[in-house]
Amino acid sequence: MHRHSGLYLALVAVLCITATLAVAVPYEPVFRLVQANGDVTVKTPGSSGFDDAQEGKAYGYGSSLHTEKRGSVVIMLADNNSCQVGPMASLDVVEGSMDPSQKSILLQSGKIEASLEEQNELSVVTPCSSAHGVGGAFTAEVKSEADLKIAVFGCASGAVSIMSDMFQIPLLDADDLVSVSCAEDQSFIRIKNIKGSFDVVFIDDTGTPRTVTLEQNGVVKIWRRKADTSDAMVVTVLIVGPDGSLTEAVNYTIEPEADGAPVEPPVMADDDDDDGTTTTTIEETDYLWPDDDDDDDPGTDSSTTTTTSTMPSFTPVGNR
């Protein structure tokens, strides 16, 4: 009997240890920079300028980071939770003002590769949209072309969601890759499926969330502008198939409220698919960076084609 009791207690101990290992490791109150190569500079909160990054030094959240052409560095948020920063990157490492446990990278340019332990979360905010990763590994890259900004997001493992005030991608699976292009004033947004298959949610002409499945090379384009004769907001959504043909066009008007302010589209809810996962809302920031256009291939420095961000007159086609 005593032997069985000992075995039972040992089993309970093992289960407790296993459960503990499955819990997310909390991020440290500071982050550290390791494996710094080339020119890497940091501007800490309250300082007047950038200084050379120091290997292994702890930095407070709210710090800005910049790498030059041959520069790279790894941001350590906690043991086994890191973010590798490539060359020509500019970013801020911040925490939530209401919840300091929420960590975010405000990526202005360059590429980062995040690697997180299971259940740990990290948000990456770009000029066009925001990504929220839970566990696993994902990438985010921001570059400029013509008059648009381009954000390219990829999921290697774990779960990643993409969102803005005009659309949401509830889930990117492993090996999915998407580019999101936008004008500086957000009057034009373009979502292109570079690889994989995933859902895109937007508000339709009935004012309710609408879901479309975007296959590889499929595109969703969203224009919004002020109406010619009133303060209403005119929204046009085009869904373009992988072959470049227009599959659907949605047009609607957002009437202003009594005080004259246009009514914003409803906030997207999470995917509500009863699979136990939820979409975490990314905390709003005051950051809005300058503009740019779309290079669909994150492995190239420039694109030979130009995305048209001018609102079409009627039935445009093509996936550019």
Buried (B, 14 or more C-beta within 10 A) or exposed (E): EEEEEEEEEEEEEEEEEEEEEEEBBEBBEBBBBEBBEEBBBBBEEEEEEBEEBEEEBEBEBEBBBBBEEEBBBBBBBBEEBBBBBBBBBBBBBBBBEEEEEBBBBBBBBBBBBBBBBBEBBBBBBBBBBBBBBBBBBBBBBBBBBBBBBBBBBBBBBBBBBBBBBBBBBBBBEBEBBBBBBBBBEBBBBBBBBBEBEBBBBBBBEEEEBBEBEBEEBBBBBBBBEEBEEEEBBBBBBBBBBBEEEBBEBBEBEBEBEEEEEBEEBEEBEBBEEEEEBEBBBBBEBEBEBEBBBBBBEBEEEEBEEEBBBEBBEEEBBEBB
